[in-house]
Amino acid sequence: MARKTRFAAIAFAASVAVALAGCAGGGGGDGEAADDGQLTIGLTVNDTTSFVNEGKEALQAYADANDIKLIINDPKGDVTVQASQIEQFIRQGVDGIMVIAVQPDALNAQVLEAKDAGIPLLNVNSALNSPDVAGSVEPDDVAAGAAIAQAMIDEIGGKGNVVILEGPFGNSGQMLRKEGIDSVLAKNPDIKVLASDTANWARDEAANKMANWITAFGGDQIDGIIAENDDMALGALQAIKEQNLTIPIVGIDGLQDGLRAIQNGEFIGTVLQNGSIELPLGLALTKAVIEGTATETKIAFKMPYVTADDVDLYIDHLVDNKPAFIEKVPEIVDRNLKSGDYSSEVE
Amino acid sequence: MTSLTPTTERPSVLARIREFVIRRAMVLMMVVVILVFGLSNDNFFTVGNLQAVLIAAAPFALIAIGQTLVILTGGIDLSVGSVIALSSMVTAFVVKDHPELVWLAPVVGIAVGFVTGSVAGLLVARDLVPPFIATLAMLTAASGLAYVVGNGSPISGLPSEYQLIANFSVLGLRPPVLIMIVGLVVFSIIMARTTFGLRIYAVGGNPQASRISGVRNAPILYSVYAISGMLAGLSGVLLSSRVASGLPNLGQGYELDAIAAVVIGGASLFGGRGTMWGTALGLLLIQTLNNGLDLLGVPAYWQSIIKGALIVIAVSLDVWASRRSNR
């Protein structure tokens, strides 16, 4: 009861704020914004992950290029807040909703509510287990896990001892990437996993964990380090540097530091999850679904495995000439949506 | 000799052993933990492993020192984790395009901590808000600020000189470890031998009595939060140098480990009782557990449960022991 009242108060305050700002249209399914042909799309996403931040400029560039009004709300990691934000978007009468779900199984009621209101709700860059989503762009984390495990096994010649640094247990990224890693390991009985534990995606934690593993097994006994993200891979790199060791490392994400580590020969590779391509793709698909032009609504976003051979192209896009690349993103994303080669970065 | 004290019985050997076990419970627990790990893994007693434990302990040690001062006054500093994040972000921001300013990094980090610590300290010293609230507010605000500095993203691609701060080696010891040792020694002396130290105990033990006896409580209260902030700021620089980037989520939850170390070390959350040596012991116990349980391959979440149990055991032993001695 009290909670409902508080929610109503927040919702009221939020709608007043929105109305005052003159943003989205009011009550009905088709807001005023639709009158001038502009689409209003609500996005609820944890603002504070670096992946999202990397992709935000490109997302805005795509929105600007296509006259889309984007309302971004941050649930701060709380799925109940995210649920309220979706309800708020529905009440606001946006044209479409993009959700980067905090939790895969907790938003069914809101997804259904959006469907009943005739507002397409799409799930981007996260698992959202509801049959009623209007579309999705989901990174293929299983494939990413499989790719790094395979790359490591190839690197060490199909035989040896590895350690695995995992994300927080129960996190969808951790579970899916591990599933991919395990599927490859199952086919390679000569690879022995010495240890596999979480370092919670964090560099400092991974550095300490790796240092302890080096003590436990001996630095010369560890032939490879498989990390489920680049931050942990970079932490492990720090730990082996502190002990003057050289051990091959693979990661996932394609952070700037990770790509640099590939250039320096410190990582053998990483799976690049380019937010500047993936997030605008989500927006492009949302637009296509709203306009009824989408051909494929469930997109599995296959992320490229980057090695020393092609790392320069990605560094150019993500670091050195990012503004120039972002200008081309709307064009690239529209092309990819048509061609089905969703993660292509070729200009 | 016994004839002079006919009324008190000489305690039996067994009772004395029991007394010793209770009083030195933490030290004994530490010895047991070390022995168990040492016997179960050949690599536990190696120089490399000792270094690993100390490097992992150092950033916690700095904030645990500050936390001890604050807790001795009967307060608490929840903000230190966020201050670490903010310090790492501001420092990374400053040195990012200015490799020539790397030497300034520790100063910048300490300055950041001084500002945040001063705000919390003033709020507490002027009795505007209780310590829990003042530092909770700072925890939230500093974390937000850390994200603002980098526009939400981590700051990476820092000059290679920056990594040197935490990573060069003096006599086999890295700067964070040296700073930890110096910090613990200096603050032990301050607490045991200086007027300032005595006043911290006085303010925490009995603020009224302290005031009546002529101690101005406000400056003491202010300074413990400022010191705690500065130490957290320095810790942020060292951590950020170690991982070669400014990370807005660095140090998240560290305040809890620091508080745990202080509490395991025997300090009272009501103030007035506790020692730097106890904190150092509590800290090393936690870090040794982290290290040893990793060596044994115990998953991270079980490690948290074990730490939780340890906190309860330590505090109940302490409470029990002090009740006995008060009898």
Interface residues (C-beta under 8 A of the other chain):
Chain A: D47 T48 S50 V52 N53 E54 K56 F169 A195 D197 T198 A199 N200 A202 R203 D204 A207 N208 K209 A211 N212 W213 I214 T215 A216 G218 L234 G235 Q238 E242 Q243 L255 Q256 D257 R260 V319
Chain B: N41 N43 F44 T46 G48 N49 A52 I55 A56 P59 Y147 N151 G152 S153 P154 S156 G157 N167 R174 L239 R242 V243 A244 S245 L247 P248 N249 L250 N290 N291 D294 L295 G297 P299 A300 Y301
